[in-house]
């Protein structure tokens, strides 16, 4: 992640969160003309939105760092896959189908609703 992108995202989230919190404090502590009953709700909701915005910014920037670290780890490790083989006989398919049919019948007999 380039430093310019990190600084711009940090400033954007930080300034937005600070503006919301300061706005909430100004609403709570400022002059109340005639809408006194909504000032408390508006002030505390602005402060809560500021804290939520700051938390979201920290979460997103941390996620970007985590994603970049995973990409670096994926680029560093180059392990070729090992070839694996499984031997299957012709009876295995029939046994699987019989087992699934038996399971279905037993489930219907014991767990079906009896209304």
Kinemage of the C-alpha trace (Angstrom):
@kinemage 1
@onewidth
@group {chain A} dominant
@subgroup {mainchain}
@vectorlist {calphas} color= white
{ca unk a 1} P 0.000 0.000 0.000
{ca unk a 2} L 1.502 3.328 -0.968
{ca unk a 3} L 2.151 5.855 1.779
{ca unk a 4} L 0.080 8.461 -0.079
{ca unk a 5} L -2.981 6.195 0.022
{ca unk a 6} L -2.463 5.412 3.709
{ca unk a 7} L -2.099 9.087 4.637
{ca unk a 8} L -5.117 10.125 2.567
{ca unk a 9} L -7.378 7.460 4.083
{ca unk a 10} L -6.188 8.213 7.600
{ca unk a 11} L -6.751 11.943 7.138
{ca unk a 12} L -10.152 11.437 5.532
{ca unk a 13} L -11.492 9.157 8.269
{ca unk a 14} L -9.814 11.172 11.025
{ca unk a 15} L -11.127 14.538 9.866
{ca unk a 16} L -14.625 13.196 9.315
{ca unk a 17} L -14.724 11.558 12.750
{ca unk a 18} L -13.289 14.670 14.432
{ca unk a 19} L -15.815 16.917 12.678
{ca unk a 20} L -18.695 14.735 13.817
{ca unk a 21} L -17.497 14.625 17.432
{ca unk a 22} L -16.805 18.371 17.557
{ca unk a 23} L -20.211 19.043 16.014
{ca unk a 24} L -21.863 16.895 18.665
{ca unk a 25} L -19.993 18.695 21.455
{ca unk a 26} L -20.951 22.075 20.015
{ca unk a 27} L -24.603 21.046 19.825
{ca unk a 28} L -24.561 19.835 23.436
{ca unk a 29} L -22.690 22.842 24.808
{ca unk a 30} L -23.945 25.620 22.546
{ca unk a 31} L -26.885 27.976 22.836
{ca unk a 32} L -30.297 26.351 22.664
{ca unk a 33} L -32.741 28.608 20.905
{ca unk a 34} L -36.089 26.848 20.746
{ca unk a 35} L -35.353 23.226 19.754
{ca unk a 36} L -34.107 22.220 23.173
{ca unk a 37} L -35.757 18.794 23.184
{ca unk a 38} L -33.791 17.560 20.130
{ca unk a 39} L -30.381 18.977 21.030
{ca unk a 40} L -29.424 16.144 23.372
{ca unk a 41} L -30.422 13.469 20.893
{ca unk a 42} L -28.667 15.228 18.004
{ca unk a 43} L -25.487 15.890 19.983
{ca unk a 44} L -25.090 12.347 21.270
{ca unk a 45} L -25.939 10.836 17.888
{ca unk a 46} L -23.272 13.006 16.218
{ca unk a 47} L -20.703 11.893 18.801
{ca unk a 48} L -21.710 8.239 18.325
{ca unk a 49} L -21.420 8.577 14.541
{ca unk a 50} L -17.964 10.137 14.968
{ca unk a 51} L -16.793 7.231 17.125
{ca unk a 52} L -18.306 4.742 14.669
{ca unk a 53} L -16.584 6.474 11.743
{ca unk a 54} L -13.234 6.341 13.534
{ca unk a 55} L -13.747 2.644 14.298
{ca unk a 56} L -14.688 1.917 10.696
{ca unk a 57} L -11.575 3.744 9.487
{ca unk a 58} L -9.325 1.723 11.774
{ca unk a 59} L -11.059 -1.486 10.682
{ca unk a 60} L -10.747 -0.748 6.948
{ca unk a 61} L -7.130 0.406 7.092
{ca unk a 62} L -6.237 -2.646 9.195
{ca unk a 63} L -7.980 -4.840 6.627
{ca unk a 64} L -5.940 -3.271 3.842
{ca unk a 65} L -2.722 -4.001 5.751
{ca unk a 66} L -3.847 -7.572 6.433
{ca unk a 67} L -4.712 -8.120 2.764
{ca unk a 68} L -1.342 -6.729 1.646
{ca unk a 69} L 0.453 -9.021 4.089
{ca unk a 70} L -1.471 -12.064 2.782
{ca unk a 71} L -0.598 -11.138 -0.800
{ca unk a 72} L 3.089 -10.862 0.098
{ca unk a 73} L 2.990 -14.270 1.789
{ca unk a 74} L 1.259 -15.849 -1.211
{ca unk a 75} L 3.870 -14.425 -3.556
{ca unk a 76} L 6.761 -15.688 -1.431
{ca unk a 77} L 5.706 -19.308 -1.062
{ca unk a 78} L 5.795 -21.330 -4.269
{ca unk a 79} L 5.054 -24.967 -3.526
{ca unk a 80} L 4.144 -27.201 -6.390
{ca unk a 81} L 1.142 -29.417 -5.703
{ca unk a 82} L 1.836 -33.091 -5.244
{ca unk a 83} L 0.043 -35.497 -7.527
{ca unk a 84} L -2.272 -37.762 -5.568
{ca unk a 85} L -4.082 -40.812 -6.783
{ca unk a 86} L -6.952 -42.769 -5.311
{ca unk a 87} L -7.753 -46.313 -6.300
{ca unk a 88} L -11.469 -46.991 -6.561
{ca unk a 89} L -13.094 -50.291 -7.386
{ca unk a 90} L -16.370 -50.775 -9.254
{ca unk a 91} L -18.166 -51.867 -6.089
{ca unk a 92} L -17.584 -48.553 -4.281
{ca unk a 93} L -20.140 -46.626 -6.337
{ca unk a 94} L -22.839 -49.239 -5.758
{ca unk a 95} L -22.057 -49.353 -2.022
{ca unk a 96} L -22.325 -45.570 -1.818
{ca unk a 97} L -25.708 -45.524 -3.559
{ca unk a 98} L -27.074 -48.350 -1.375
{ca unk a 99} L -25.816 -46.601 1.752
{ca unk a 100} L -27.439 -43.310 0.774
{ca unk a 101} L -30.733 -44.980 -0.067
{ca unk a 102} L -30.680 -46.858 3.250
{ca unk a 103} L -29.928 -43.644 5.110
{ca unk a 104} L -32.844 -41.904 3.355
{ca unk a 105} L -35.324 -44.689 4.143
{ca unk a 106} L -34.261 -44.903 7.802
{ca unk a 107} L -34.471 -41.142 8.179
{ca unk a 108} L -37.963 -41.094 6.694
{ca unk a 109} L -39.119 -43.960 8.917
{ca unk a 110} L -37.760 -42.597 12.207
{ca unk a 111} L -37.873 -38.810 11.770
{ca unk a 112} L -40.806 -38.148 9.439
{ca unk a 113} L -43.666 -36.097 10.918
{ca unk a 114} L -46.619 -38.219 11.988
{ca unk a 115} L -49.530 -35.800 11.727
